């Protein structure tokens, strides 16, 4: 399967470098380039990419607004968004995660990190590693309003606490472990069950919470108060 990638960044030189890197991989192909968020949304609807590499700060429609537009479109539910940033965790990053982005990556990342991020996002995993980065994200999420009702990533299905109440005890347990950054295999080992069983629990939890991917499970776990940042 070829992973279709859309590049959204206002720096043409950076887009060119990303294109060369992505197109050099046998399992990836760049399907479009956008210099701003508005064009990124247009191309996302026209090309249906699997993954969008989205710069947060762009002239006109920025990456945050573009992310919200893409994640709010039911026809683009399969599109995963990786935010490109200077790797400074700030409110823009937090808003991007709340809006439905699968995570973020520093522009100074090594080529293999970028390619790995595309594959991880395409697989529905959360780009919230390493642990120190997750901790910073958790801190910023904790500063925002909890249980703020339905947002772009919520699907309008009631408050987070209301939906958490629909989870079984095992699903809540799995959610906590997902928020801790554990993979399905690691969770399976921790709970002494099969990875397939964990995958089933994760999928059911995402369905009940209206989450696009594991990143949204992490956001919900923190914003609902089910998981607290370390040190609290």
C-alpha angles and dihedrals in degrees: 000000000000116000109225111217131195119199119210116181133123092225108087092195092055092048090052091051091049091048093053091048096046095043090052090068118087093220098047139065133180109232099180149353126222127191093200143017097263092057090045090058091047092051093044089057093044100042103028094216120197093222133020120203099208127189110217098215116050132143118266108359105024128211094264094057090044091051091052091050093050097045091046092056110091090204089061097049091122094055115106120203126208113191118221114214144154083260093251105137105226140146091282090062092048092049089049091055091047089050092056108271115150092225142292141272133200117246087229093060120129117259092251090052091054093048090045091051091054091051093045093050091046089054090054095250125139121254095214101120147152102055093241090058091050089052092054091049090049090052093053092045089052090055092059127078113286122222092014093167126238118355136168092287095040099069090223094278100139131275122327093248091053091054093043087058088062092061122097119237090257092049090052089049091051090047091056091051092047088052087052089061098252120151123229090260092051092048090048090054092047094050096035094236134115122277088240090058090050091049089053091051091047093050092048091048092051090049093050093046096042090238121163094207145336093291089064090051089056092049092049093047091056099038093049090051093241087122124031129204114259113270096038 
